[in-house]
Amino acid sequence: MAVSTTPAVGELLRDWRRRRRLSQLDLSVEAAVSSRHLSFVETGRSKPSRELVLHLAEELEVPLRERNTLLLAAGYAPAYPEHALDADVMAPAREALDAILAGHAPYPAIIVDGRWNLVSANEPALAILAEGVSPALLAPPINAMRVSLHPDGLAPRIANLAGYGAHLLTRLQRQALLSGDPGLTELHDELASYPGVERATSAAVEPADLLFSPLRLRSEGQELLLFSTLATFGTALDITLSELAIESFFPGDAATRDALRRRFG
């Protein structure tokens, strides 16, 4: 007899609640659901409705991909589609992404998926961030985090490698915690093993640890001072779009601004 190893929806919801560091009472108050009913759902004594599963997932900020997993575990059909970025239906999104990349020049900008694999980049990013990088690291899928911190990647050109590496690991650690993606944990551990990269010092990562950290990158005989912002499709209902992020780099001083404008303006 085959035995199912798929976790029940109650177990999955309890895991997400604990991942968010919420008690049953905390979640019941935030979701306006009785703590008794929530307890029955988590222990499997009550089957949640489709609407309740989606409501709790929204309150727990569960990624869209995992919301589908919750629905399937509860016996319901998935609610969120997943289209390839080159699908016809995604044409408006592709146009928007291309416009963002082009409009950010002469400063670098990249688009990555949920595991930091490169989806697209503008000309300044391709020119600056690929300079001196081993061809092996530039073979698809190109992982932006790996390219940044690998000793055959950008690492030898990053003047503040220890501090910047610790910042990237902190960001990655928090993303892994919030998303529940084991692939991000594996990537974090791989990057932390690279020479010159400092591992995040605390397992409990707080948002305050994600404050501004500059990148000091040597390029064509000059040290560029850059900082970046990260943007996502906050209202996306497609899994592919929900997992994309746009990292836009900005000059941190006048010398960097002028250098980028001369090269790519």
C-alpha atoms as one frame of an Amber mdcrd trajectory, in Angstrom:
protein
   0.000   0.000   0.000   1.355   3.423  -0.969   1.597   5.874   1.903   1.311
   9.579   1.127   4.128  11.732   2.488   2.519  15.017   1.479   2.030  17.181
   4.597  -1.548  18.063   5.481  -2.647  21.642   4.970  -2.816  22.167   8.733
   0.822  21.174   9.145   1.853  23.497   6.343  -0.095  26.416   7.805   1.431
  25.796  11.223   4.895  25.784   9.670   4.271  29.129   7.954   2.853  30.592
  11.161   5.928  29.566  13.119   8.169  30.810  10.317   6.524  34.216  10.791
   7.015  33.940  14.572   3.319  34.197  15.304   1.343  32.373  17.974  -2.060
  30.913  17.172  -3.582  33.805  19.091  -1.550  36.348  17.108  -2.680  34.895
  13.792  -6.292  34.484  14.888  -6.443  38.170  15.831  -4.770  39.353  12.616
  -6.910  37.101  10.419 -10.128  37.596  12.416 -10.489  33.833  12.830 -11.246
  32.183  16.160  -8.177  30.646  17.764 -10.217  27.469  18.400 -11.014  27.065
  14.707  -7.414  27.827  13.759  -6.241  25.174  16.212  -8.666  22.644  14.705
  -7.397  23.463  11.196  -3.754  23.057  12.194  -4.366  19.723  13.915  -6.532
  18.391  11.088  -9.767  18.264  13.096 -11.370  20.766  10.708 -10.984  21.096
   6.962 -10.517  24.746   5.977 -12.518  26.206   3.133 -10.697  27.371   0.025
 -11.389  30.970   1.046  -9.895  30.409   4.506  -6.745  28.844   3.080  -6.228
  31.853   0.819  -7.066  34.286   3.626  -4.561  32.737   6.033  -1.935  32.563
   3.290  -2.430  36.278   2.640  -2.066  37.113   6.330   1.066  34.968   6.552
   2.527  36.506   3.358   3.020  33.071   1.843   4.581  33.237  -1.662   2.157
  32.508  -4.508   3.882  29.255  -5.450   3.445  27.954  -1.917  -0.160  29.181
  -1.771  -0.891  26.744  -4.575   0.791  24.040  -2.487  -1.489  24.885   0.432
  -4.568  24.690  -1.778  -3.543  21.333  -3.222  -2.878  19.973   0.272  -6.399
  21.055   1.263  -7.890  19.340  -1.783  -8.492  22.436  -3.916  -7.275  23.462
  -7.340  -4.375  25.924  -7.564  -5.377  29.585  -7.751  -2.294  31.152  -9.311
  -1.037  30.518 -12.861   2.613  30.329 -13.887   3.544  31.507 -17.370   6.968
  31.578 -18.967   8.202  35.124 -19.357   8.321  34.692 -23.141   4.649  33.643
 -23.336   2.338  35.882 -25.345   0.252  36.743 -22.286   3.379  38.127 -20.598
   4.118  40.654 -23.355   2.986  43.683 -21.290   5.206  42.606 -18.410   8.200
  42.110 -20.709   7.676  45.580 -22.179   7.529  47.082 -18.702  10.708  45.290
 -17.629  12.570  46.319 -20.780  11.493  49.929 -20.252  12.713  49.893 -16.660
  16.119  48.507 -17.659  16.560  50.919 -20.544  15.344  53.883 -18.540  17.841
  53.241 -15.752  20.872  53.596 -18.040  23.575  54.839 -17.772  23.397  53.098
 -14.402  23.396  49.287 -14.053  20.168  47.353 -13.477  19.401  43.641 -13.480
  16.313  41.431 -13.217  16.566  38.171 -11.271  14.207  35.353 -10.383  13.438
  34.049  -6.899  16.785  32.268  -6.650  18.833  35.181  -8.021  19.256  33.688
 -11.479  19.724  36.452 -14.029  16.689  37.042 -16.238  17.802  40.237 -17.978
  20.170  43.196 -17.589  20.845  46.520 -19.231  24.048  47.363 -21.111  25.866
  49.041 -18.177  25.207  46.041 -15.952  26.430  43.551 -18.542  29.570  45.595
 -19.184  30.507  46.341 -15.570  29.339  43.240 -13.732  30.776  40.771 -16.264
  34.211  42.398 -16.440  36.906  39.827 -15.662  34.392  37.136 -14.674  35.149
  33.526 -15.542  33.161  32.297 -18.578  32.053  29.309 -16.500  30.133  31.644
 -14.178  28.500  33.364 -17.148  27.059  30.156 -18.599  23.271  29.993 -18.150
  21.722  29.999 -15.676  23.808  32.941 -14.436  23.372  33.425 -10.702  23.881
  37.065  -9.731  24.823  36.267  -6.135  27.349  33.644  -7.197  28.887  35.955
  -9.810  29.191  38.690  -7.181  30.993  36.713  -4.469  32.772  33.852  -6.255
  36.590  34.170  -6.322  36.435  33.808 -10.115  33.668  36.390 -10.303  33.509
  39.977  -9.095  35.034  39.257  -5.674  38.623  40.223  -6.601  37.329  43.613
  -7.790  35.173  44.345  -4.729  37.212  46.572  -2.420  34.889  46.004   0.563
  34.285  42.304  -0.033  33.920  41.277   3.631  31.307  43.889   4.482  29.435
  43.718   1.195  29.470  39.925   1.246  28.032  39.900   4.768  25.285  42.242
   3.582  24.362  39.959   0.666  24.367  36.897   2.923  22.122  38.653   5.433
  19.710  39.556   2.643  19.776  35.992   1.315  19.323  34.491   4.763  16.236
  36.564   5.402  14.814  35.752   1.958  15.313  32.033   2.610  13.541  32.344
   5.946  10.565  34.220   4.531  10.164  32.121   1.381  10.817  28.684   2.826
  12.870  27.849  -0.282  15.619  25.317   0.593  17.436  26.288  -2.621  18.138
  29.723  -1.128  19.539  28.148   2.029  21.863  26.012  -0.099  22.957  29.081
  -2.055  23.594  30.982   1.187  25.779  28.201   2.546  27.703  27.979  -0.726
  28.404  31.713  -0.804  29.400  31.719   2.867  32.131  29.181   2.062  33.869
  31.493  -0.425  37.185  33.045   0.693  36.914  36.589   2.030  33.144  36.411
   2.529  31.808  36.805   6.057  28.812  34.759   7.153  25.884  36.575   8.803
  26.461  36.492  12.552  22.898  35.793  13.746  20.319  33.211  12.771  17.537
  35.640  13.711  17.763  38.225  10.967  15.829  41.443  11.450  14.845  44.025
   8.822  17.120  46.563  10.507  20.098  44.443   9.410  19.233  45.145   5.780
  20.194  48.817   5.816  22.208  50.484   3.073  25.527  48.830   2.283  27.620
  50.269  -0.575  29.437  48.290  -3.228  32.975  49.504  -3.910  33.805  47.947
  -7.265  37.033  48.454  -9.215  36.314  48.880 -12.940  38.664  50.061 -15.689
  41.184  51.422 -13.203  38.612  53.341 -11.142  36.759  52.479  -7.962  33.013
  52.871  -8.424  30.840  53.526  -5.393  27.379  52.028  -5.913  24.293  51.318
  -3.871  21.188  49.478  -4.980  17.447  49.253  -4.509  15.307  46.160  -4.977
  11.809  46.326  -6.481   9.199  43.609  -7.053   5.770  43.263  -8.654   3.811
  43.744  -5.448   0.400  43.043  -7.004   1.394  40.197  -9.318  -1.021  37.275
  -9.556   1.269  35.173 -11.760   3.925  33.085 -10.009   6.676  34.007 -12.480
   6.083  37.734 -12.056   5.741  37.483  -8.284   9.218  35.932  -8.046  11.006
  38.525 -10.198  13.028  41.328  -8.623  14.644  44.369 -10.221  17.925  45.480
  -8.646  18.837  49.005  -9.699  22.280  50.388  -8.934  22.897  54.086  -8.333
  26.107  56.131  -8.067  27.156  56.832  -4.500  29.321  59.823  -5.372  29.889
  62.363  -8.128  32.962  60.590  -9.496  30.999  57.368 -10.038  28.105  59.271
 -11.582  30.388  61.038 -14.026  32.257  57.840 -14.912  29.040  55.960 -15.701
  27.688  58.829 -17.767  30.909  59.014 -19.800  30.859  55.291 -20.505  27.182
  54.689 -21.073  25.478  58.092 -21.371
